[in-house]
Amino acid sequence: MDLLTGRVFGSTITAMTSRVSLVAAARSSAALAERFDDDRPLDHTGLYEIRLAAPALMPLGAAELRYCSPTPRSRATGDALGFAPLVQPALRDCDMGRWRGWTLADVTACEPAAVDAWLADPRSAPHGGEPLLAFILRIGGWLDTRPACDGAIVAVAEPAVVRAALVYALKAPPSTYWSVDVGPLSTVTLTGVPGRWSLRLEAGVR
């Protein structure tokens, strides 16, 4: 079978298209206080923002499959929205090695050359953890291995995970990762089949 053409023994079939909605976890700190590989729980602002966003996001809980990153704030966001998500280790944040728990300002002040190398080369890992390219491919691998289902799929994930999924799905250069801004509780939907994904923008007026 050719997944790109859908041909089997001279016949044409329609491949089942998956619909995956990714919801960025609510905040656990102010933007400037965000730490690499952060595992802190939701703060008061994050809980308040979930209550405000709940009417728009809770319908996603009707998805046939519901997942989340293993971080406390991702799990708490999914639970607060009524998703009862299944934790997916593959959706963990990028492994930042010895930089884990540091802010970008902290690292830049202590290791400016290492930060420059990390930003310039997606294959580098001066922190001793996971290179950006490997992180993007890991998230893409999770996306490509979702089970085919008639219903939708929803996953609550760290903003970095959502950014990586977008870069992979759009087949964009890894450097595009740095140009994607994913705010808390923002949502993107990807549709397609393994290796062929499209970004779906929902209509604002129905």
Number of C-alpha atoms within 10 A of each C-alpha: 12 9 14 11 11 13 14 11 7 8 8 12 12 9 14 11 17 22 23 24 21 27 28 28 31 29 27 23 17 11 10 9 12 17 20 20 20 19 16 15 18 20 14 12 13 21 18 14 14 22 12 11 15 15 10 8 18 15 12 19 19 14 18 12 18 22 22 32 25 20 22 16 27 30 23 21 27 29 14 15 20 16 25 16 22 16 20 16 12 17 26 21 24 22 18 20 15 12 18 16 16 17 16 15 14 13 16 14 10 10 13 13 12 16 17 12 14 17 14 11 14 19 16 18 21 19 18 12 15 18 19 23 19 15 23 24 16 20 24 22 16 15 22 17 11 15 10 15 13 12 13 20 24 25 29 33 31 30 25 24 26 30 23 25 26 25 22 25 22 14 14 11 11 17 15 14 21 12 8 15 12 18 17 19 23 16 19 20 19 22 17 18 20 19 16 16 22 15 14 14 10 9 6 5 4 4
